[in-house]
Amino acid sequence: MTTIEATPVERFVANSRHHGEVWGLQCKTGWVICDSSIYEDTDVMPFWSSREAAAIHCVDEWEDFAPMAITIPEFVDEWLVDLAKDAVMLGPDWGADLCGEEVEAAEMVARYLQVSLPN
């Protein structure tokens, strides 16, 4: 029997679906947005599937930011639509080194709307 391990993006979607929310970092002036390390002239907005994972980034230049929850329906129906229009990538569950996958918003919509069909 072969076990297929979930990708980081699949784990992010599963965990955030389970908890019903994703987490971003926000302060008085807005939300955290980073430059892409893969694509030139592209922004990436990191999101985390838990408050704890988001909170570890509230240090140094982001010490004024705090984790802010976004419900899954709002994330899928509003945030991902707007991020896709603005061509902003997503950084799901980036680690302490702020590295990880960069995913298009449209791909994330598809992953959240994906329905498992009975066998």
C-alpha positions in Angstrom: 0.0 0.0 0.0 1.3 3.4 -1.0 0.8 6.5 1.2 0.6 9.8 -0.6 1.7 12.6 1.6 -0.2 15.9 1.4 1.5 18.9 -0.1 1.9 22.0 2.1 -0.9 23.7 0.1 -3.2 20.7 0.6 -2.4 20.7 4.4 -3.1 24.5 4.5 -6.5 24.0 2.8 -7.4 21.0 5.0 -6.4 22.7 8.3 -8.1 26.0 7.5 -11.3 24.3 6.4 -11.2 22.2 9.6 -10.9 25.4 11.7 -13.1 27.5 9.5 -10.6 30.4 9.1 -7.3 31.6 7.8 -5.0 34.1 9.5 -3.2 37.1 8.0 -1.2 39.8 9.7 -2.7 43.2 10.0 -1.8 46.6 11.6 -3.3 50.1 11.5 -1.8 50.7 8.0 -2.9 47.5 6.4 -2.0 43.8 5.8 1.4 42.2 5.4 2.4 41.8 1.7 5.8 40.6 0.6 7.8 40.6 -2.6 7.8 37.3 -4.4 11.1 35.4 -4.3 10.1 33.5 -7.5 8.3 36.0 -9.8 9.6 39.4 -10.7 7.3 42.4 -9.9 4.8 40.2 -8.0 3.4 40.6 -4.5 2.7 37.7 -2.2 0.3 37.8 0.7 1.1 35.2 3.4 -1.7 33.4 5.2 -1.6 30.8 7.9 -4.0 28.1 8.9 -3.6 28.8 12.6 -3.3 31.9 14.8 -0.2 30.4 16.4 1.6 30.0 13.1 0.8 33.6 12.1 1.8 35.1 15.5 5.4 33.9 15.3 5.9 36.4 12.6 4.9 39.4 14.6 8.5 40.4 15.4 11.1 42.8 14.1 9.7 44.8 11.1 6.3 43.2 11.7 6.1 43.8 15.5 3.2 46.2 15.0 1.1 43.6 13.2 -1.2 41.1 14.9 -2.9 37.9 13.6 -6.4 38.6 12.2 -8.8 35.8 11.4 -10.7 35.6 8.1 -13.6 33.1 7.8 -13.3 30.6 5.0 -16.5 31.9 3.2 -15.1 35.5 3.2 -11.6 34.3 2.2 -12.9 32.3 -0.8 -15.7 34.6 -1.9 -14.0 38.0 -1.4 -10.3 37.8 -0.6 -9.3 35.3 -3.2 -11.4 37.0 -5.9 -9.8 40.4 -5.1 -6.3 38.9 -4.9 -6.8 37.2 -8.3 -7.9 40.5 -9.9 -4.8 42.2 -8.4 -2.5 39.3 -9.5 -1.3 38.9 -5.9 0.0 35.4 -5.1 -0.6 33.6 -1.8 2.0 32.3 0.6 0.2 29.5 2.5 1.6 28.5 5.9 5.1 30.0 5.4 7.5 29.1 8.0 9.6 31.3 10.3 12.0 31.9 7.4 9.1 33.3 5.3 9.7 30.7 2.6 7.3 28.3 1.0 5.1 27.9 -2.0 3.6 30.8 -3.8 0.2 30.0 -5.2 -2.2 31.9 -7.5 -5.4 33.0 -5.9 -7.5 31.2 -8.7 -5.7 27.9 -7.8 -6.6 28.4 -4.2 -10.3 29.0 -5.1 -10.3 25.8 -7.0 -8.8 23.9 -4.1 -11.4 25.3 -1.6 -14.3 24.6 -4.0 -13.0 21.1 -4.8 -15.6 18.5 -3.7 -14.6 14.9 -2.9 -16.9 12.6 -4.8 -17.9 9.3 -3.2 -16.2 6.2 -4.6 
